[in-house]
Amino acid sequence: MTPDHDRSRSPGGRTPLPDLLRGHRLAAGLTQAELAARAGVGVRTVRDLERGRAARPQRTTVDLLADALGLSGDGRQAFLAAARPAAATAPPPTGPPPTAGAAARSGTSIALPQPGPLLGRDRDVTEVAALLGAEHPVVSLVGLAGVGKTALALTVAYAVAGDHPAGVAGVLIGEGSDATDVLAASVAVLGVNRLADLACHLADRPALLMVDAVERAPEPVAEALATLVAAAPTLRVLVTGRRPVGLPGELVRPVAPLDVPPVGVTPAGPAELTRWPATALFAARLAKVRPEPPTPAELPALAALVRRLGGLPLAIELMAARGRILDVTELLDRYGDRVLDLATGRRPGWRPADRPAASVTLREAVATSYRLLASEDQAALRRLSAFRNRWSVELAEELLADDGDRQDAVPLLDRLRELGLLSVRGTGPFRFRLLDAVRDFAAEQAGGEGELARIRRRHALVVAGLVRRTAPNLVGADVPGAVRVLDEMTSDIIAALGHAAEDDPGTALRLAAALPRWWRLRGRDASGRRWLRRLLADPRTADADPALRAWAMLGAARLAVEHGAGPEELSGARAALAVFHAAGEVTGELSARSVLCALLPAVGAHDEARDQAQALLEAARRHGRVRETAVAQTHLTWHDVRVGDLTGARRRLATVDRLAAECGDQRLRLQARASLAEVIRLEGRYVDAVEQGRRVAAALAESGDPGQRRRALGTVGLALAEQGRPAEALSVVAELRPVLPVLGQRSPTAVGPTGTVRARRPEDAVCALIEGHLALRRGDRELAAEWFEAAAAAAVDGRDRRDLIEALVGLAASTADVTVLDRLDRARRSSGISLLPREEELLYALVAGRGRR
């Protein structure tokens, strides 16, 4: 560090060379031998100069020492003048003046290097500056190596220089320093020779001392700073290190890594990188080694990479430097699983640039902080490494209890936070998170201790318990809160399922059986069903509680409905109903009947589906279940539609809306309104159907349930097509199925024109129907026939009860083929679906027209 020793004069005169040299050396963190080696002089020369045994060193020796100490400007001039007092014509000051910003405006002397640009730390600078203005003699910035403590401290020092007219200076702690060394260096950079002169020199004016790298000699630093602040009440000390100093009145302010994009979030473009300080820093450093900004294809990898680096500024800079050779995707592939081995290279901050530093890895940097913990805290950190994302105090206590008594985890978390091992962000309960590098290191230690399997087993139990407590709230008024909880735990749920499926399938089955509603709301029906089927097929779960297996089978069936695989799970749903009925489990029986109401129409069992809905209604009323009563009425609505009773369907939906409001189930109300939009469309009120459907789709986009939202969009698209609004209708098609070909192509990609289904999804039939109606209105009967044929093929196994009928009516209108009327008649008899008046009119006109020909 380069202190301003024009300020180093006591009232009696210039600081003697021995004290000045020793102060500079200690401030730079050098031993006598290191300084001698750097300057190219003998160690005895340095020792004699510091002891005052060399009366007048040679000018060459003085210059070599000044260069080795990195002295420039006024500091170099003062050093040369003290070494050779007769040399009145000292070289003019070189380098930038030691004042800037607030210091220059106020006249405060500041003996610190200029800080570089600091991204994403505006709030930190403001908060730390405010702390220095309060009644705290010592403020400690604590955190991991490379988190940016020194850079933050330098920036704060310049920001508050105007509030410290007695000067701003700093010392860098060297290895092996004792309290005398620290004290001598501190008073020297503050401008005096002896501690006794400090208070007089400050003259009741505030001064600021920055002390960097206190972890090199924590006890001597604590002793020296206690002496300093006692001798100079107006002195404020800003400390950086990996641990607090431990002084009375010390305020510890952890320095957290930079904010990173949340999991699952990717910057939309290079301009959006500034939203998160970590991505902004990566892009800024990448720009120094390659001219091109990150491409859109690199942005997902960039976001994932800064997350893996935990937002640590030094790690981000080192990784970005490798962008000279590799693109960002290659960086992630090559180093994404090796961040602990990333070497830190030179120490950042205000060490002279020509001083080499040993290259250390992030693993070693984390290990240094880990070793500062007591053994019991190390064990706790190893257990907490099982969490993959954010967690709450309660979850931490449950994990750490390990089937024993739960202890208050707050003191432990506070200790981890003080060492920079724990990040605390946000205001909700799920605001605690280990940095990725810390978590990876702690997991390595757990593996080395042979604890990993036990920790992961406990983690799975904790996650399963949270999910089981939360799952009942996935229906009713508390759905948004329950979904938020499970969303926060997504990474942990996936990890717990993966570990438990191998090690403890019973726990995995309990966890998975509670998740189907959440999986459905988040569009993960296919992957969720795969988990349930895998666990049910595992022979180790064969003896599990029959009710648990029944819930798992029911969950698989519920999810299968969403992607058109309902018939495959019909037997499982029937078996679950039998188990719940035999056990007298009312909730399970009602749920099983509801799932069967959705499954049975796909196999043509429409009458049985109606009977199940009626049985569900009666049981729900008997047991006073308002929500299940509304669900039963929803199922019965579609049987009204099946027989063409649209007025009755609207009355039922009004009842559903009232009951859903009574029990506070907003999602059920949205489903009822989506169904109402479809009934309105079937009545031919297309404008009203579009308006209602769009409102519902927008609300469902906010609340979740992508399957229900797709169905609402399908209603909107069909109403637009039938109304003759092709541009708007095609925009709906693009949203439902982005790979659908544009209007006018002759070969639908998802469903072939010959009726061969290539990629059947619930919306395939709807998209084809929209295209068919548009082609028919445009007068292109040949293309309309292809699309209606495709819709009919996709609707054969579909869950929508009217898609096939609507497709065949459109096909008949497009081709005037009598065989289509035969197909339509067979489909009506098998499903019991009645034609609507407008459909009958269309077919009557078709038959009459053929008769005239």
FENLIN-V736786 format. One record per pair of residues at least 24 apart in sequence whose ideal C-beta (glycine too) atoms are under 8 Angstrom apart, sorted by the first residue. I is the first residue (numbers start at 1). GAP is how many residues later the second one is. D is the distance in Angstrom with one decimal. If there is no record, write none. Layout:
# FENLIN-V736786
i=<I;I>
gap=<GAP;GAP>
d=<D;D>
This chain:
# FENLIN-V736786
i=<1;1;1;1;1;1;1;1;1;1;1;2;2;2;2;2;2;2;2;3;3;3;3;3;3;3;4;4;4;4;4;4;4;4;4;5;5;5;5;5;5;5;5;6;6;6;6;6;7;7;7;7;8;8;8;8;8;8;9;10;10;10;10;10;11;11;11;14;14;14;14;15;15;15;15;16;16;16;17;17;17;17;18;18;18;18;19;19;19;20;20;20;20;21;21;21;21;21;22;22;22;22;23;23;23;23;23;24;24;24;24;25;25;26;26;26;26;26;26;26;26;27;27;27;27;27;27;28;28;28;28;28;28;28;29;29;29;29;29;29;29;30;30;31;31;35;35;35;38;38;38;39;39;39;39;40;40;41;56;56;57;57;59;59;69;70;70;73;73;74;75;99;100;101;101;101;102;102;102;102;102;102;103;103;103;103;105;106;106;106;107;108;108;108;108;108;108;109;109;110;110;110;110;110;110;111;111;111;111;111;112;112;112;112;112;112;112;112;113;113;114;115;115;115;115;115;116;117;118;118;118;118;119;119;119;119;119;120;120;120;120;120;120;120;121;121;121;121;121;124;124;125;125;125;125;127;128;128;128;128;128;129;129;129;131;131;132;132;132;132;132;132;133;133;134;136;136;136;136;137;137;137;137;137;137;137;137;138;138;138;138;138;138;138;138;138;138;139;139;139;139;139;139;139;140;140;140;140;140;140;140;140;140;140;141;141;141;141;141;141;141;142;142;142;142;142;142;142;142;142;142;142;142;143;143;143;143;143;143;144;144;144;144;144;144;144;144;144;144;144;145;145;145;145;145;145;145;145;146;146;146;146;146;146;146;146;147;147;147;147;147;147;147;148;148;148;148;148;149;149;149;150;150;150;150;150;151;151;151;152;152;153;153;153;153;154;154;154;156;157;157;157;160;161;163;164;164;164;164;164;165;165;166;166;166;166;166;166;166;167;167;167;168;168;168;168;169;169;169;169;170;170;170;170;170;171;171;171;171;172;172;172;172;173;173;173;173;173;173;173;174;174;175;175;176;176;177;177;177;177;178;178;179;179;179;179;179;179;180;181;182;182;182;182;182;182;182;183;183;183;186;186;186;187;190;195;195;195;196;198;198;198;198;199;199;199;202;202;202;204;205;206;206;206;207;207;207;207;208;208;208;208;209;209;209;209;210;210;210;210;211;211;211;211;212;212;212;212;213;213;214;214;214;214;214;215;215;215;215;215;218;218;218;221;222;222;242;242;242;242;242;243;243;243;243;244;252;254;254;254;254;255;256;256;256;256;256;257;257;257;257;257;257;258;258;258;258;258;259;259;260;260;260;260;260;261;261;261;263;263;263;263;265;266;266;266;267;267;267;269;269;270;270;270;273;273;276;277;278;278;278;278;279;279;281;281;281;281;282;282;282;282;285;285;285;285;286;286;286;288;289;289;289;289;290;290;294;297;298;298;298;301;301;301;301;302;304;304;305;305;305;305;307;308;308;308;308;309;309;309;309;310;310;310;310;310;311;312;312;312;314;314;315;315;315;315;315;318;318;318;318;339;339;339;340;340;340;340;340;362;363;363;363;366;366;366;366;367;369;369;369;370;370;370;370;372;373;373;373;377;377;377;378;380;380;381;381;381;381;381;382;382;382;382;382;382;382;383;383;383;383;384;384;384;385;385;385;385;385;385;385;385;386;386;386;386;386;386;387;387;387;387;387;388;388;388;388;388;389;389;389;389;389;389;390;390;390;390;390;390;390;391;391;391;391;391;392;392;392;392;393;393;394;395;395;396;398;398;399;399;399;402;403;430;430;430;453;456;456;456;457;457;457;457;457;459;459;459;459;460;460;460;460;460;460;460;460;460;461;463;463;463;463;463;464;464;464;464;464;464;467;467;467;467;468;468;468;470;471;471;471;471;474;474;474;475;475;475;475;476;476;476;476;477;477;477;477;479;479;479;479;479;480;482;483;483;483;483;486;486;487;497;501;501;501;501;505;505;505;505;506;506;506;508;509;509;509;509;509;509;509;509;510;512;512;513;513;513;513;514;515;516;516;516;516;516;517;519;520;520;520;520;520;521;521;522;522;523;523;525;525;525;525;525;526;526;528;528;529;529;529;529;529;529;529;532;532;546;546;547;547;547;547;547;549;550;550;550;550;550;550;551;551;554;554;554;554;557;557;558;558;560;561;561;561;561;561;562;562;563;563;564;564;564;564;564;564;564;566;566;566;566;566;567;567;567;567;569;570;570;570;570;573;586;586;586;589;590;590;590;590;590;590;593;594;594;594;594;597;597;598;598;601;601;601;602;602;602;604;604;606;606;606;606;606;606;607;609;609;610;610;613;626;626;626;627;627;627;627;627;629;630;630;630;630;630;630;630;630;631;633;634;634;634;634;637;637;638;638;641;641;641;641;641;642;642;642;642;642;642;643;643;643;644;644;644;646;646;646;646;649;649;650;650;653;666;667;667;667;670;670;670;670;670;670;671;674;674;674;674;674;677;677;677;678;678;681;681;681;681;682;682;684;686;686;686;686;687;687;689;689;689;690;690;690;690;693;707;710;710;710;711;711;711;714;714;714;714;717;717;717;718;718;718;718;720;721;721;721;721;721;721;722;722;724;726;726;726;729;729;729;730;730;732;733;733;733;736;736;736;737;737;737;737;740;740;743;743;743;744;746;746;748;748;748;750;750;751;751;751;751;752;752;753;753;753;754;755;755;755;755;756;757;757;757;760;760;760;762;762;762;764;764;764;765;765;765;765;765;765;765;765;765;766;766;766;768;768;769;769;769;769;772;772;772;772;773;775;776;776;776;781;781;782;784;784;785;785;785;788;792;801;801;802;804;805;805;805;805;806;809;809;809;809;812;812;813;813;813;816;816;816;818;821>
gap=<26;27;69;110;111;112;169;170;171;188;349;68;69;70;71;73;96;109;111;24;72;108;166;167;185;186;69;70;71;94;105;106;107;163;165;69;70;73;74;77;106;183;186;68;69;71;72;103;102;104;160;184;70;180;181;183;184;185;182;182;183;184;187;191;186;189;190;64;67;68;71;63;67;173;178;36;66;177;32;35;65;66;31;32;33;34;165;169;174;58;59;62;168;25;28;29;44;58;28;162;163;166;161;162;164;165;166;45;47;55;164;25;44;145;148;151;155;156;158;159;162;143;144;145;158;161;162;41;42;144;146;323;324;327;143;144;145;146;184;187;322;39;144;143;145;30;33;34;30;316;317;25;26;28;29;24;28;24;27;28;26;27;25;28;283;282;284;24;25;24;36;62;58;57;58;60;56;57;58;59;60;61;55;58;59;65;57;55;56;59;58;53;54;56;57;59;60;58;59;47;48;51;57;58;59;56;57;58;59;78;42;45;46;56;57;58;98;238;41;237;44;36;39;40;42;43;35;167;30;33;34;37;139;158;161;162;165;138;139;156;157;158;160;161;27;30;31;34;156;28;131;27;30;31;34;126;24;25;28;110;125;27;30;31;120;122;24;28;31;76;104;106;27;30;117;100;113;114;115;92;96;98;99;100;110;112;113;87;91;98;99;101;107;109;111;112;113;97;98;99;100;111;112;114;74;99;100;101;104;105;110;111;112;113;97;98;99;100;112;113;114;98;99;100;101;102;110;111;112;113;276;277;278;99;111;112;113;276;277;98;113;168;221;222;225;276;277;291;293;294;97;169;199;215;217;220;223;224;166;167;168;169;198;202;216;219;108;109;110;165;166;167;273;107;110;165;166;200;91;92;106;62;90;198;199;200;162;197;198;88;103;57;59;85;87;56;195;196;82;51;53;81;48;47;43;41;42;43;44;72;40;41;35;36;37;39;40;41;68;24;40;41;39;40;41;42;38;39;40;41;39;40;41;42;180;38;39;40;41;40;41;178;179;38;39;40;41;43;44;48;42;43;41;42;40;41;39;40;43;44;39;42;40;41;42;44;45;48;44;39;29;35;38;39;41;42;43;41;44;45;25;38;42;41;45;32;33;36;35;30;33;34;37;32;33;34;30;32;33;30;29;28;29;30;25;27;28;29;27;28;29;30;26;27;28;29;27;28;29;30;26;27;28;29;28;29;137;138;27;28;25;26;27;29;31;26;27;28;153;157;25;27;28;24;24;25;126;127;130;177;178;126;129;175;176;174;166;163;164;165;166;165;55;164;167;168;169;53;54;55;56;166;178;48;53;54;55;58;52;166;43;46;47;50;51;42;45;46;44;126;227;228;38;33;34;37;32;35;36;27;30;24;26;29;26;29;30;34;28;31;33;38;24;27;32;35;36;39;24;34;37;38;31;32;35;36;34;37;42;32;31;32;34;35;33;34;34;32;29;30;31;27;28;30;31;26;28;32;26;27;30;31;129;24;28;31;128;30;33;127;128;29;125;126;127;128;124;50;123;125;30;34;24;27;29;47;122;24;25;26;27;97;98;101;26;97;100;101;104;75;74;78;81;55;71;72;75;74;50;51;52;51;71;72;75;47;42;43;46;35;38;39;67;29;32;35;40;53;57;61;60;61;63;64;67;69;73;63;68;72;75;50;55;58;49;53;54;55;57;58;61;70;57;69;70;72;73;109;46;47;52;72;105;51;103;104;106;107;44;99;100;101;102;103;35;36;40;41;42;43;98;39;41;42;98;101;37;38;39;40;36;39;35;67;71;36;64;67;59;60;63;56;55;55;58;59;50;39;43;47;42;43;46;47;50;33;36;37;40;36;37;39;40;43;44;47;48;51;46;26;29;30;33;48;32;36;43;46;47;50;26;44;47;48;42;43;46;44;43;44;46;47;43;44;47;42;152;190;192;151;187;188;189;186;187;188;189;42;186;187;188;224;223;36;35;38;39;221;29;32;35;34;30;33;34;37;30;33;35;36;34;35;38;27;26;27;29;32;35;39;40;43;38;40;43;35;38;39;42;37;40;38;39;40;42;43;41;40;38;39;42;185;187;183;184;182;184;183;184;34;35;37;38;182;33;37;27;31;26;27;30;31;34;36;40;24;27;33;37;32;33;36;38;41;30;25;26;29;30;38;42;25;37;34;37;38;41;38;42;37;40;39;34;37;38;41;238;145;200;198;199;38;196;197;198;233;234;235;32;33;36;37;233;32;35;36;230;30;26;29;30;33;26;33;37;39;30;26;29;30;33;35;38;26;34;37;38;41;35;38;37;201;198;200;230;195;196;197;226;227;33;36;195;225;226;227;225;26;30;26;29;26;33;36;37;32;33;36;38;41;30;25;26;29;30;33;35;38;42;37;26;34;37;38;41;38;42;37;163;37;38;41;160;161;159;160;189;190;191;192;189;190;191;190;191;192;33;36;37;190;26;30;26;29;26;37;36;37;38;26;29;30;33;35;38;37;26;34;37;38;41;35;38;39;33;37;34;37;38;41;120;154;154;33;34;36;37;32;36;26;27;30;26;29;30;33;26;55;26;52;53;51;55;89;49;52;53;56;49;50;53;48;51;52;55;50;48;49;50;52;53;56;51;55;53;48;51;52;41;44;45;40;44;38;34;37;38;27;30;31;24;26;27;30;27;31;28;31;32;39;37;40;38;39;42;40;44;39;40;42;43;38;41;33;36;37;35;34;35;37;38;37;36;37;39;34;37;38;36;37;38;26;27;30;26;27;29;30;33;35;38;39;42;25;34;37;26;39;34;37;38;41;35;38;39;42;37;39;34;37;38;33;34;32;26;30;26;29;30;26;31;30;32;31;27;26;28;30;34;33;26;30;33;34;31;34;29;30;33;30;33;34;32;26>
d=<4.8;6.2;7.9;7.4;7.1;7.2;5.7;6.9;5.6;7.7;5.4;5.9;6.0;6.2;7.3;5.0;7.3;6.6;6.7;5.9;5.8;4.0;5.4;7.8;7.3;4.1;7.9;5.6;5.7;5.0;5.2;7.4;3.8;7.6;7.2;7.2;5.2;3.8;6.5;7.9;8.0;8.0;8.0;4.4;7.6;7.3;5.3;7.8;5.1;7.4;5.9;4.2;6.4;6.4;7.7;5.0;7.5;8.0;7.0;5.4;5.3;7.6;5.4;7.2;7.6;7.4;7.9;7.7;6.9;5.8;7.9;7.9;6.4;7.1;5.5;7.2;6.8;7.2;6.5;7.7;4.5;5.2;6.5;5.0;6.5;4.6;7.4;6.2;5.4;7.4;6.2;5.1;6.9;7.6;5.6;5.6;7.0;7.7;4.9;6.2;7.7;7.4;6.3;5.2;8.0;2.8;6.4;4.9;7.0;7.0;7.7;7.8;7.0;6.7;6.5;6.9;5.3;7.5;6.5;3.6;7.9;7.4;4.7;6.1;5.1;7.4;5.8;5.8;6.8;6.4;7.9;7.9;6.5;7.9;4.2;6.5;3.8;7.8;7.3;7.8;7.0;7.9;6.4;6.8;7.4;7.2;5.8;7.3;4.1;7.9;7.5;4.3;5.1;7.1;3.8;5.8;8.0;7.1;7.8;6.4;5.7;7.4;6.4;7.4;7.8;3.9;7.5;6.7;6.1;6.6;7.1;7.9;6.2;5.2;7.3;6.9;6.8;6.6;7.3;4.8;3.6;7.9;6.6;3.7;6.7;6.9;6.4;6.8;3.9;6.5;7.2;4.7;6.1;6.1;5.4;6.4;6.4;4.7;7.4;7.1;6.8;5.0;7.0;4.2;7.6;7.2;6.9;4.3;7.1;6.2;5.9;5.6;7.2;6.3;7.0;5.5;6.6;6.9;7.0;5.0;7.7;6.3;3.9;4.5;7.9;6.0;6.8;8.0;7.5;5.7;6.8;4.9;7.3;5.2;5.3;4.8;6.7;4.8;6.5;7.8;2.2;7.3;6.6;6.9;7.1;7.9;5.8;7.0;7.5;5.8;7.0;6.9;5.5;5.6;5.8;7.3;6.9;7.9;4.7;7.6;6.0;5.5;5.3;5.0;5.8;6.3;7.1;5.5;7.7;7.1;5.4;6.5;7.3;6.5;7.8;7.7;6.3;7.3;4.2;4.3;8.0;7.2;6.4;6.4;7.7;5.5;7.7;6.2;6.6;7.8;4.6;6.1;6.2;5.3;6.7;4.4;7.1;7.4;7.3;5.5;6.9;7.6;5.0;6.1;7.7;4.3;7.5;6.7;4.9;5.7;5.8;7.1;5.0;6.7;7.1;6.8;4.8;7.8;5.7;7.9;5.1;7.9;6.3;6.7;6.4;5.8;5.7;7.2;5.3;6.7;5.6;6.5;5.6;7.2;5.9;3.8;7.2;8.0;3.3;7.0;7.9;6.7;6.2;6.5;5.9;4.5;7.2;7.1;7.6;7.5;6.8;7.3;6.5;7.6;8.0;3.7;6.9;7.9;5.0;6.5;3.0;5.8;5.9;7.1;7.3;6.3;5.1;7.4;5.7;5.7;6.6;7.5;6.1;6.3;7.9;4.5;7.4;7.9;4.1;7.4;5.0;5.6;5.5;6.3;3.2;6.5;7.5;6.8;6.6;8.0;6.0;5.5;7.0;5.4;5.0;7.4;7.4;6.7;6.6;6.2;5.5;6.5;6.7;7.5;6.3;7.8;4.7;5.4;4.3;7.1;5.0;6.8;7.6;4.6;7.3;3.8;6.1;3.7;7.0;6.4;5.2;7.6;7.2;4.5;7.9;7.4;7.9;7.7;6.1;7.3;6.5;3.4;6.8;6.5;7.3;7.3;7.6;5.7;7.3;4.9;6.0;6.8;6.8;6.7;6.7;4.8;5.7;4.6;5.4;6.1;6.5;7.7;5.2;7.4;7.9;7.0;6.8;4.4;5.6;7.8;7.3;4.9;7.9;4.2;7.9;4.1;4.7;7.7;8.0;7.1;7.8;7.0;5.4;5.6;7.9;3.8;7.8;4.3;6.1;6.9;7.5;6.5;5.9;7.7;7.7;7.0;7.6;5.6;7.8;7.6;5.6;4.9;7.7;6.0;5.3;7.8;5.6;5.5;6.9;5.7;6.2;4.9;7.7;6.5;7.3;6.5;5.2;7.2;7.7;5.1;7.7;6.4;6.3;7.4;5.0;7.3;7.8;4.9;7.9;7.5;6.1;7.3;4.9;7.3;5.0;7.8;6.5;6.9;6.9;6.2;5.5;7.1;3.7;7.5;5.9;4.6;4.4;5.8;7.3;8.0;6.4;6.8;7.3;6.0;5.5;5.9;6.2;5.2;6.9;6.6;6.9;7.6;5.3;7.3;6.0;5.8;5.2;5.2;6.2;8.0;5.5;6.5;7.8;7.6;5.3;7.7;7.3;5.3;3.3;5.1;7.4;6.8;6.2;8.0;4.1;7.8;6.2;7.5;6.4;7.8;7.5;4.9;4.9;7.7;4.7;4.4;7.4;7.0;7.0;6.7;7.5;6.5;6.9;5.5;4.8;5.0;5.0;7.3;6.3;6.5;7.4;5.7;7.8;7.5;7.9;7.6;7.5;7.6;4.1;7.6;4.4;6.2;6.6;5.7;6.1;5.3;7.3;7.9;5.6;5.1;7.3;5.2;6.8;5.0;3.6;6.8;4.6;4.7;7.6;7.8;7.0;6.0;5.3;4.0;5.7;6.4;5.8;7.2;6.1;3.9;5.8;4.7;4.3;7.2;4.2;4.9;5.7;7.0;6.0;4.8;7.8;6.6;6.9;7.6;5.3;5.3;5.6;5.8;7.8;7.2;7.5;7.7;3.9;4.4;5.1;7.5;7.7;7.5;7.2;6.8;5.9;5.9;6.8;5.7;7.8;6.1;7.4;5.9;7.1;6.8;6.5;6.8;5.8;7.0;7.4;6.0;5.5;6.1;7.6;5.1;7.9;5.9;7.8;7.8;5.6;5.6;4.4;6.7;4.9;6.5;5.9;7.6;6.7;7.5;7.4;6.0;7.3;7.9;7.2;6.2;6.1;7.3;7.4;8.0;5.6;6.6;6.8;7.7;7.7;4.9;5.0;7.5;5.4;4.1;6.9;6.2;6.8;7.6;7.8;5.3;7.3;6.1;8.0;7.1;6.4;7.8;4.7;7.8;3.6;4.5;6.2;7.5;7.9;5.1;6.0;7.3;3.7;7.7;7.6;7.0;7.6;7.2;6.0;7.9;3.7;5.0;7.7;5.0;6.5;6.9;7.2;7.3;4.3;6.2;7.8;7.7;4.4;6.2;6.3;4.7;5.9;6.2;5.5;7.2;8.0;7.5;4.0;5.4;7.7;6.9;7.3;7.1;7.2;6.2;6.7;6.9;5.0;7.1;6.1;6.3;5.0;5.8;8.0;7.6;4.3;7.7;6.4;7.9;4.3;6.9;7.4;7.4;5.9;5.7;7.7;7.3;7.4;6.0;7.3;4.1;7.9;5.7;4.0;7.8;6.3;5.1;7.1;7.0;5.9;6.6;5.2;6.0;4.0;6.6;6.8;7.6;5.4;5.2;4.1;7.6;6.8;5.7;4.8;6.3;6.8;7.9;5.0;8.0;4.1;7.1;6.9;7.3;4.1;6.0;7.3;7.0;6.5;6.6;7.9;6.5;6.2;6.0;5.3;7.3;3.1;6.5;7.2;8.0;7.6;7.0;5.7;7.4;7.0;7.8;6.7;6.1;7.9;6.2;7.8;4.9;7.7;6.2;7.8;7.0;6.6;7.7;5.9;4.8;4.7;5.2;7.2;6.1;5.8;5.6;4.5;7.4;7.9;5.0;5.9;6.3;7.5;5.9;6.3;6.5;7.3;5.9;4.4;4.2;5.8;7.8;7.3;7.8;3.4;7.6;5.1;5.5;7.7;6.1;6.7;6.2;6.1;7.0;6.8;4.0;5.3;6.5;7.8;4.1;7.3;4.1;7.6;3.9;5.5;7.3;7.5;5.4;7.5;5.2;8.0;5.1;4.2;5.8;8.0;7.5;8.0;4.2;7.4;5.2;7.6;6.4;7.3;6.1;6.4;6.8;7.7;7.1;4.0;4.0;6.0;6.4;7.8;7.3;6.8;7.4;6.1;5.7;5.8;5.1;6.2;5.2;7.9;7.8;7.3;4.8;6.3;7.9;6.1;4.7;7.5;6.9;7.1;7.6;5.9;6.6;5.6;6.2;6.4;6.6;6.9;4.4;4.6;7.9;6.5;7.3;5.5;5.1;7.2;6.9;7.8;5.2;7.4;6.5;5.8;7.4;5.5;7.8;6.8;6.2;6.0;6.1;7.9;6.5;4.7;7.2;7.3;5.4;7.5;7.1;8.0;4.1;7.6;6.8;6.6;5.2;7.9;6.2;7.2;5.3;5.6;6.5;7.5;6.5;7.2;5.6;5.1;7.9;6.8;7.4;7.5;7.2;4.6;6.8;5.5;5.6;4.5;7.3;7.4;4.7;5.6;6.8;5.8;7.5;4.8;3.8;5.1;7.2;7.3;5.8;7.7;7.2;7.2;7.6;6.6;6.5;6.8;6.0;7.8;7.7;5.9;8.0;6.6;6.8;7.3;7.0;5.8;7.7;7.2;6.0;5.0;7.0;7.1;7.7;5.1;3.7;7.0;5.8;5.6;6.0;5.6;7.5;7.9;5.0;6.8;5.8;6.9;7.0;6.1;8.0;6.5;5.7;5.5;5.8;6.9;7.9;7.2;5.8;7.5;6.1;6.3;4.4;7.1;6.5;4.9;7.6;7.8;4.7;5.6;6.2;4.7;7.6;7.8;6.0;5.6;4.3;7.5;5.6;4.1;7.9;7.0;6.2;7.4;4.0;5.5;4.8;6.0;7.3;6.8;7.3;6.1;7.1;5.3;7.6;8.0;8.0;6.1;3.8;7.9;7.9;6.8;7.6;4.6;6.8;6.1;5.8;6.9;7.8;7.7;4.6;7.9;3.8;5.0;7.4;5.4;8.0;5.3;5.1;7.8;7.6;5.5;7.9;6.0;7.8;7.4;6.9;5.1;5.5;6.8;4.7;6.8;5.5;7.4;6.0;7.1;5.1;5.6;7.7;6.8;6.4;7.5;7.5;6.7;6.7;7.0;6.5;4.9;7.9;7.6;3.7;7.4;5.7;4.9;6.8;7.8;4.0;6.4;6.2;7.6;5.5;7.0;7.1;4.0;7.0;5.3;5.7;8.0;5.7;6.9;7.9;6.2;6.2;7.2;7.9;7.9;4.1;4.8;7.9;4.0;4.1;5.3;6.7;4.3;7.8;6.7;7.9;7.5;7.0;6.2;7.3;6.9;6.1;6.1;7.0;7.3;5.0;8.0;7.4;6.8;8.0;6.6;6.5;5.9;4.7;7.2;7.9;6.9;4.3;6.0;4.1;5.0;5.9;7.9;6.7;6.5;6.3;7.5;7.4;5.2;7.3;7.7;7.8;7.5;5.0;6.5;6.7;6.3;6.1;5.7;7.8;6.1;6.0;7.4;5.9;7.8;7.8>
